[in-house]
Amino acid sequence: MDSFNHKYVMITGASSGIGEAIALELARQGAHLLLAARNIDKLQQVASQCLSLGAPSAEVYPLDMAQKDSILQFADHCNQLPQPFDYIVLNAGVSQRALTLDTDYTVDEQILQTNYLGQVLLVKHLESLRTHRTHFGITSSISGLFGFPLRSAYCASKHALFGFFESLELENPHLSVTFLIPGRVNTPISKSAILSDGSTYNKMDAGQANGIPVDKCARQAVRAMAKHKHRKLIGGIELLMVYIKKYCPWLFFRLARKVSAT
């Protein structure tokens, strides 16, 4: 099992939720951190916490995964750093609460850009990945393993991550991937979920509020990356749906229509 002590780690979506919790956990283990997200003020607060927990360094950088120029500027910044990353945690993302046929196509584009295409653009412009041994932590979702009501674009974006990063790993023996697959985790992600017209949901789902604590999720995620596990399911009883879909798909479709999507 790898040690993160003095390893160089990039984390996107590090200003809140799972990304923040992973940053704090890695700080406790002595990692050098580059934290990226849109909210620079919140990032600076997270960085201060990381330093107090033992991170030897914690740099922050503003990054909007929905904006190509922002991604390319961030990639240029990373390419100029003297030390390549040992670990890259791609965690930035946005959720959805909207019926498929009611969702404006621009919303589909926005979600796919943030959750999938933004990750692809960043990876293709990180020069060190051609030669340096790097391990990825890719935050997907159990919704990346099956469809689910009110999540069509979100599910599609999380499905796509598996196809892209598995292909990347197979083509490059020096690159490896852990897919982090959370179910319900107590984070504010539902509050920023996008509605059919592009507006913000701005509510905390009951299912989200009753999810596992985010620090527990982060500990499991970091341990899985340290062991270079290929996939790590993280959550509670909702993870049963993964196995039901695999081994008893007819039952999955019956249950998925009845389970509350919020």
Disulfide bonds with the S-S distance in Angstrom:
none
